[in-house]
Each structure stands twice: as C-alpha cells, then as structure tokens.
C-alpha cells in the first residue's frame, strides 16, 4: 500500500538552502500471520525501518528520533486490551520524544505510539543530525505502522537533493555555486600572483634586475589592477637606472591605491633622478604625513635628494633627523658622514681640508652597523682620505 508523499531535510544541499527533500513512504503494518500488510488487527501505532550509511551499508548505533508534529488520538496496548483515548494538543505529551538506536543490522522499530503527525530524524552516534523527515503520514487507525528507511547514500547525494528543490531554490543554489566557483578562481589567481612576487623577490635579492623587470611586466599584463605589481616593476626599473619608466609605474600604483607612503617615497626618488626635485619634495612630505613611521626613511631620501643637488648642509640636517629617529639606521649615518665631508670640501676650496665635527664618527658608526654593506668600501675610503689629509672626490648618492 503506497502512502502519501512527505517532506524531508538533509544536511547536504538541502540543509544549506532549506530545500524540502521529498520521498515516498510505504506504510504497511504487520499482518495477522506475522507478515507486513494492511490486515494487522491490533492497530498498534509505531515505526520500523532500516538505516544505511553513505556507502549503502547498515548503520549500527545511529539514533532515530521521533517527536510529535501534530496530535490525534492515541492507541496503547495494555495486556490484550486495546485502549483508545483522545489527546488534547495542549497536553504535556505533545513534547514527548522517542529515541531509538539501530541494531547491528541498521534496523530499528517502535510500537505503542499515539496517533498523530510525527517528525522522524536521524542522528549519528555522536549526535550530529544527518537527515530529518519533517512531515510523516500520521499514525492512525487506517495506517498504524509506518515503514521509514534512511538510505543516506541516496538521501544525501547532491543530485538527489537538487532534484528535490523548487525552481526558485535551484536558481538560488546555482547562483551561490557560481559565486563560490568565482571565488575559487579568484583565490587561485591571487595564489599565482603571490608565487610571481616570491620569485621576483628572489631575483631582486640576487641582483637579477633585468629578469625581475621582465617577470613583473608579465605580471601586470596578467592583472593590471594590482598596485603591488606596478610598484615592484618600478623598483626593478629604478635599479636598472630607468627612472622615467619607474615614474610611470609608481604613478600607476598610486592611481590604484593612493595612500601608499612607501610608493610615494620611491616615486620621489625617481622624480629626483630626472631632476624633478620640487615634485619629489612634495611626495616626500606627503608620505611623512601619511605614515609617521616612515619619517626616518623620508628624511633619508630628502637628504639624498639634497646631497645630489649639492645642498650638503641641508642634507646633513635631514640625515641627522633620520638617525635621531633610529640610531641604528646605517644608511643615514653614511649619508651624514658624506654630507659633512663634502660640506667641508666645498668650503675649503684649494686650502687645507677642515673636517667638520661628527664626520669621522658618522663613518665609523656606519661601519659598525653595516660593515659589509653596499657603502662599506666607500666609507673606509673616506676615512683613509681623511687620515691622509687628502681631499676626496665629490660624488653622488643613491637612495
């Protein structure tokens, strides 16, 4: 005998979208001869069935929970006498719940239930909800025994649950799946870009700036909306003494993300490299306002710019400000020594070189902090020239 369609909710797609899962229940009671049929003359209410796991095998130890969805009349067997009594829906028994554990074959059964509409749920042995039939055909005099199986392999399959959705739920599900796929593609894309940046960092550390430039040109062609890619390309071009190209790339990075103090500093250096000192100064001052933590770097770069314009006194002041903010800032100590030394050279002319106070100390402090750095050899040469009372050659500095 076929029973009516009922609604179920699983923990797969249906749980995500509250999609009703629909299945058929065959409600057949035990017959008088012990078989299952409609001629069961005891009319005792109950449920029985079997639980299969997601591999289609019996699921022992699973918990079947049965609770009221609506009330009707109850039938309870007492001895050989069947008693039928009405239940009021406001009765305390409406909250009654029955919990059954499946046996080693995955089977469960319960008899002696009152009539009414029930919810039948399946839980794992650990208490996790696996599936729920929201509306089960009522236990009544006509259909006292309900046969309800749980085949999780079918009930929790995506195809089965998708087929059970309404058209609106399918559209909503399709939209969310598309959004998730887009997000996954985005994550893969970002992961690929980060791999490129790691490779660029390795090339930069090894001084392979032509290769780094080529790599970053490929990166911005792949995704022109990432400011960091443009900034790294500008860095490579600055190290290849291509300030004009670097200016374009740094400006592109700032167009995408305006408030980047580090990029402003690098842009200022590129502008200074092409003689645009006024514009460079504006970017340096703006960077200092945006991020006070970068103030020492800004002062250092301002000092380099002033040094290359042969404004040695002003350059020394900026380098001094940088080391006041960070006494371990090695490059600023080197810049201070170079500025003081060249200030003395410019003031001496052809006379005897008068070394300004703090010059020797600045070079020595630099060598303590960075004895093997890029400027170490020049710092030692300056100290040797001072000791030999020779006038060193005035050069330029690089940021």
Secondary structure, DSSP 8 states (H G I E B T S, - for coil): ----EEEEEESSHHHHHT--EEEE----EE-TTSSEES--TT--EEEEEEEE-TTSSB-TT-EEEEEEEEEEEEEEEETTEEEEEE--TTSGGGG-EEEEE--TTSEEEEEEEEEEEEEEEEE-TTS-EEEEEEEEEEE-SSS-EEE--EEHHHHT-HHHHHHTS-HHHHHHHHHHHHHHHHHHHHHHHHHHHHHHHHHHHHHHHTT-HHHHHHHHHHHHHH-TT-HHHHHHHHHHHHHTT-HHHHHHHHHHHHHHSS--HHHHHHHHHHHHHTT-HHHHHHHHHHHHHH-GGGHHHHHHHHHHHHHHTT-HHHHHHHHHHHHHH-TT-HHHHHHHHHHHHHHHHHHHTTS-----TTHHHHHHHHHHH-TTSTTHHHHHHHHHHHHTT----------
